[in-house]
């Protein structure tokens, strides 16, 4: 039953992106905004009659909302959707009435909730999400101390969340760097580095931090990344790497990653992102003539559909290669 909560959170995310999705209201409602009275009344419609006190009494002998749901519907003849609906009601009542009895599903639900607020710019304060990350790191380290494999453990946590934790961590640390919270960004980065499945992304952020504080070490880390990711075909990573190299400024490194990207390039949107970074690169070096050439290419391509495929013989693509002599 653990996956029920993940599926609910995932369905809500899809529904927010596509309100025309064919779903029942109970499948996507925000139960956190429902009153306790309303939750109890909805349970009553399934002939489960409780009040807060009796709910907590029943829950006292259970380890999780999943276990309590199993106990309350054990003798009922319900279809799977009815059982899921009841579980969501019990989950929310447990979350608000028994905050001291934490489980993995409750913990990951709170992470999902805070990440959702962060992604939609609805956080009034960063403190709740910082607390959630601190609690996650504490949990991970406790389990590792007890012999768990760090990356396998992180995968387990990630599979219990609707959001992809590694993507969020990158965005969150990047946000902290942008807002000049370098010390905290470094703490989060170092804390999670041993747990993530693909640490090259965090290495990019570490290099960003080092560029201003220790350029020599930043340069060494960039060289390591160049060697480790030379054959990497993830264009999103390579574009992020190129963005870093705009700051780092080494022409050989910039050209090396740019060439790798151009070999992977597929859409106009990707080409536009690359052109913008090239323009920024020349702007940072005060190379006005080349900056102007890039700007002319960008202006020529205004209005092209972002999803349009870019031909390998596109004249602007060839012109870009000529500018960088790659």
C-alpha positions as CSV (number, residue, x, y, z in Angstrom):
1,X,0.0,0.0,0.0
2,X,3.0,2.3,0.3
3,X,2.8,3.1,-3.4
4,X,-0.7,4.4,-3.0
5,X,0.5,7.8,-1.7
6,X,3.2,8.1,-4.4
7,X,0.6,7.4,-7.1
8,X,-1.7,10.0,-5.6
9,X,0.9,12.6,-5.5
10,X,2.0,11.8,-9.0
11,X,-1.5,11.9,-10.3
12,X,-2.0,15.4,-8.7
13,X,1.2,16.6,-10.4
14,X,-0.1,15.4,-13.8
15,X,-3.5,16.9,-13.1
16,X,-2.0,20.3,-12.3
17,X,-0.2,20.2,-15.7
18,X,-3.3,18.9,-17.5
19,X,-6.6,19.8,-15.8
20,X,-8.5,18.0,-18.6
21,X,-7.1,14.7,-17.3
22,X,-9.9,12.1,-16.7
23,X,-9.9,11.7,-13.0
24,X,-12.4,11.5,-10.1
25,X,-12.3,14.6,-7.7
26,X,-11.2,12.4,-4.8
27,X,-8.1,11.3,-6.7
28,X,-6.7,14.9,-7.0
29,X,-8.2,16.9,-4.2
30,X,-5.7,18.6,-1.8
31,X,-6.6,16.8,1.4
32,X,-4.4,19.2,3.4
33,X,-7.0,21.9,2.7
34,X,-9.9,19.8,4.0
35,X,-11.1,20.3,7.5
36,X,-10.8,17.4,10.0
37,X,-14.6,17.4,10.2
38,X,-14.9,16.9,6.4
39,X,-12.3,14.1,6.4
40,X,-14.2,12.3,9.2
41,X,-17.6,12.8,7.4
42,X,-16.1,11.3,4.2
43,X,-15.0,8.3,6.1
44,X,-18.5,8.0,7.5
45,X,-19.8,7.6,4.0
46,X,-18.0,4.3,3.9
47,X,-19.5,3.3,7.3
48,X,-16.3,4.0,9.1
49,X,-17.4,6.2,12.0
50,X,-14.6,7.8,14.0
51,X,-13.9,11.1,15.8
52,X,-10.3,12.4,16.5
53,X,-10.1,10.6,19.8
54,X,-11.3,7.2,18.6
55,X,-9.1,7.6,15.5
56,X,-6.0,8.1,17.7
57,X,-7.1,5.2,19.9
58,X,-7.3,2.9,16.9
59,X,-4.0,4.2,15.5
60,X,-2.2,3.6,18.8
61,X,-1.7,-0.1,18.0
62,X,-0.7,0.5,14.4
63,X,2.7,1.5,13.0
64,X,1.5,3.4,10.0
65,X,-1.6,4.8,8.2
66,X,-1.2,1.9,5.7
67,X,-1.6,-0.6,8.6
68,X,-4.5,1.3,10.1
69,X,-6.3,1.3,6.8
70,X,-5.8,-2.4,6.4
71,X,-7.3,-2.9,9.9
72,X,-10.3,-0.7,9.3
73,X,-11.3,-2.2,6.0
74,X,-10.4,-5.8,6.7
75,X,-14.0,-7.0,6.8
76,X,-15.4,-4.6,4.2
77,X,-16.3,-5.5,0.6
78,X,-14.7,-2.6,-1.3
79,X,-13.5,-2.1,-4.8
80,X,-9.8,-1.0,-5.2
81,X,-10.8,2.6,-5.8
82,X,-12.9,2.8,-2.6
83,X,-10.0,1.4,-0.6
84,X,-7.6,4.0,-2.1
85,X,-10.0,6.8,-1.2
86,X,-10.3,5.6,2.4
87,X,-6.5,5.3,2.6
88,X,-6.1,8.9,1.5
89,X,-8.5,10.1,4.1
90,X,-6.8,8.1,6.9
91,X,-3.4,9.2,5.7
92,X,-4.3,12.8,6.1
93,X,-5.9,12.3,9.5
94,X,-2.8,10.5,10.7
95,X,-0.6,13.2,9.3
96,X,-2.3,16.0,11.3
97,X,-3.4,14.1,14.4
98,X,-0.3,12.0,15.0
99,X,2.6,14.0,13.8
100,X,5.0,12.3,16.2
101,X,4.4,8.9,14.6
102,X,6.4,9.2,11.4
103,X,6.8,6.7,8.6
104,X,8.6,6.6,5.3
105,X,5.4,7.4,3.4
106,X,4.6,10.4,5.6
107,X,8.2,11.6,5.5
108,X,8.3,11.4,1.7
109,X,4.9,13.0,1.4
110,X,6.1,16.0,3.3
111,X,9.1,16.2,1.0
112,X,6.9,16.0,-2.0
113,X,4.7,18.8,-0.6
114,X,7.6,21.1,0.2
115,X,9.2,20.4,-3.2
116,X,5.9,21.2,-4.9
117,X,5.7,24.6,-3.1
118,X,9.3,25.3,-4.0
119,X,8.8,24.5,-7.7
120,X,5.7,26.7,-7.9
121,X,7.3,29.6,-6.0
122,X,4.7,29.3,-3.2
123,X,7.0,28.9,-0.3
124,X,6.6,31.7,2.2
125,X,9.7,30.6,4.0
126,X,12.6,28.2,3.1
127,X,12.7,26.9,6.7
128,X,10.2,24.0,6.2
129,X,12.1,22.7,3.1
130,X,15.4,23.2,4.8
131,X,14.1,21.2,7.8
132,X,12.8,18.5,5.5
133,X,16.2,18.2,3.8
134,X,18.0,18.1,7.2
135,X,15.7,15.4,8.4
136,X,16.3,13.4,5.2
137,X,20.0,13.7,5.6
138,X,19.8,12.6,9.2
139,X,17.7,9.6,8.2
140,X,20.1,8.6,5.4
141,X,23.2,8.9,7.6
142,X,21.5,6.9,10.4
143,X,20.7,4.1,8.1
144,X,24.2,4.1,6.5
145,X,25.7,3.9,10.1
146,X,23.5,0.8,10.5
147,X,25.1,-0.8,7.4
148,X,22.8,0.4,4.6
149,X,24.2,1.1,1.1
150,X,24.0,4.9,0.6
151,X,22.9,4.9,-3.0
152,X,20.5,2.0,-2.7
153,X,18.9,3.8,0.3
154,X,18.5,7.0,-1.6
155,X,16.8,5.1,-4.5
156,X,14.3,3.7,-2.0
157,X,13.5,7.2,-0.7
158,X,13.3,8.5,-4.2
159,X,10.9,5.8,-5.3
160,X,8.6,6.8,-2.5
161,X,8.4,10.4,-3.8
162,X,6.5,11.7,-6.8
163,X,9.2,14.3,-7.5
164,X,12.7,13.3,-8.7
165,X,14.8,14.1,-5.7
166,X,18.1,14.4,-7.6
167,X,16.6,17.0,-9.9
168,X,15.2,19.0,-7.0
169,X,18.5,18.9,-5.1
170,X,20.3,20.3,-8.2
171,X,17.7,23.1,-8.6
172,X,17.6,23.9,-4.8
173,X,21.4,24.1,-4.5
174,X,21.6,26.2,-7.7
175,X,18.9,28.5,-6.2
176,X,21.1,28.9,-3.0
177,X,24.1,29.8,-5.1
178,X,22.1,32.3,-7.1
179,X,21.1,33.9,-3.9
180,X,24.7,34.0,-2.6
181,X,24.0,31.4,0.2
182,X,27.2,29.7,-0.7
183,X,28.0,28.2,2.7
184,X,24.6,26.5,3.0
185,X,24.7,25.4,-0.7
186,X,28.1,23.8,0.0
187,X,26.7,22.0,3.1
188,X,23.7,20.5,1.2
189,X,26.0,19.6,-1.7
190,X,28.5,17.8,0.4
191,X,25.8,16.2,2.5
192,X,24.1,14.5,-0.4
193,X,27.0,13.9,-2.7
194,X,27.6,10.2,-1.6
195,X,23.9,9.4,-2.0
196,X,22.9,10.6,-5.4
197,X,23.0,8.2,-8.3
198,X,24.6,10.6,-10.8
199,X,27.1,12.9,-8.8
200,X,28.4,14.7,-12.0
201,X,25.5,17.1,-11.6
202,X,26.5,18.1,-8.1
203,X,30.1,18.3,-9.3
204,X,29.0,21.1,-11.7
205,X,27.6,23.0,-8.7
206,X,30.7,22.4,-6.7
207,X,32.8,23.9,-9.6
208,X,30.5,26.9,-9.6
209,X,31.1,27.5,-6.0
210,X,34.8,27.1,-6.4
211,X,35.2,29.5,-9.3
212,X,34.8,32.5,-7.0
213,X,36.6,31.0,-3.9
214,X,39.3,28.7,-5.3
215,X,39.8,29.1,-9.1
216,X,42.7,26.7,-9.2
217,X,40.7,23.9,-7.6
218,X,37.7,24.8,-9.8
219,X,39.9,24.4,-12.9
220,X,41.1,20.9,-11.7
221,X,37.5,19.8,-11.1
222,X,36.5,21.1,-14.6
223,X,39.3,19.1,-16.1
224,X,38.1,16.0,-14.3
225,X,34.5,16.5,-15.5
226,X,35.8,17.0,-19.1
227,X,37.5,13.6,-19.0
228,X,34.7,11.8,-17.2
229,X,31.9,13.2,-19.4
230,X,33.7,13.3,-22.8
231,X,31.4,10.6,-24.2
232,X,28.3,11.6,-22.2
233,X,25.3,11.9,-24.6
234,X,23.0,13.8,-22.1
235,X,22.6,17.1,-23.9
236,X,21.0,18.7,-20.9
237,X,24.0,18.0,-18.8
238,X,26.4,19.2,-21.5
239,X,24.4,22.5,-21.9
240,X,24.6,23.0,-18.1
241,X,28.3,22.2,-18.3
242,X,28.7,24.8,-21.1
243,X,26.9,27.3,-18.9
244,X,29.5,26.8,-16.2
245,X,32.3,27.2,-18.7
246,X,30.9,30.7,-19.6
247,X,32.0,31.6,-16.1
248,X,35.2,29.6,-16.1
249,X,36.4,31.2,-19.3
250,X,38.8,28.6,-20.7
251,X,38.4,28.6,-24.5
252,X,39.7,25.1,-25.0
253,X,37.3,23.7,-22.5
254,X,34.4,25.7,-23.8
255,X,35.0,24.6,-27.4
256,X,35.4,21.0,-26.4
257,X,32.0,20.9,-24.7
258,X,30.4,23.0,-27.4
259,X,31.5,20.6,-30.0
260,X,30.1,17.7,-28.0
261,X,26.7,19.5,-27.8
262,X,26.6,20.3,-31.5
263,X,27.0,16.6,-32.3
264,X,24.0,15.9,-30.1
265,X,21.9,18.9,-31.1
266,X,18.3,18.0,-32.2
267,X,15.9,20.9,-31.7
268,X,15.7,24.6,-32.2
269,X,15.1,25.1,-28.5
270,X,18.5,23.4,-27.8
271,X,20.2,25.4,-30.5
272,X,18.8,28.7,-29.0
273,X,20.1,27.8,-25.6
274,X,23.5,27.1,-27.0
275,X,23.6,30.3,-29.0
276,X,22.6,32.3,-25.9
277,X,25.5,30.8,-23.9
278,X,27.9,31.5,-26.7
279,X,26.7,35.1,-26.7
280,X,27.3,35.3,-23.0
281,X,30.7,33.8,-23.4
282,X,31.9,36.4,-25.8
283,X,30.3,39.2,-23.7
284,X,32.2,38.1,-20.6
285,X,35.4,38.2,-22.7
286,X,34.6,41.6,-24.2
287,X,34.9,40.1,-27.6
288,X,32.3,42.3,-29.2
289,X,32.8,41.3,-32.8
290,X,32.1,37.6,-32.2
291,X,29.3,38.5,-29.7
292,X,27.7,40.5,-32.5
293,X,27.9,37.6,-34.9
294,X,26.2,35.3,-32.4
295,X,23.5,37.9,-31.8
296,X,22.8,38.2,-35.6
297,X,22.3,34.4,-35.7
298,X,19.9,34.6,-32.8
299,X,17.9,37.4,-34.4
300,X,17.7,35.5,-37.7
301,X,16.2,32.5,-36.0
302,X,13.5,34.4,-34.1
303,X,10.1,32.9,-34.7
304,X,11.3,29.4,-35.5
305,X,9.2,26.8,-33.6
306,X,11.3,25.5,-30.6
307,X,10.4,21.9,-31.5
308,X,11.7,22.2,-35.1
309,X,14.5,19.8,-35.9
310,X,17.9,21.4,-36.6
311,X,19.7,20.0,-39.8
312,X,23.4,19.2,-39.4
313,X,24.0,21.3,-42.5
314,X,22.0,24.3,-41.2
315,X,23.9,27.4,-42.4
316,X,23.7,29.1,-38.9
317,X,25.0,25.9,-37.3
318,X,27.9,25.8,-39.7
319,X,28.5,29.5,-39.1
320,X,28.7,28.9,-35.3
321,X,31.3,26.2,-35.9
322,X,33.3,28.6,-38.1
323,X,33.3,31.3,-35.4
324,X,34.7,28.8,-32.8
325,X,36.8,27.0,-35.5
326,X,35.5,23.5,-34.4
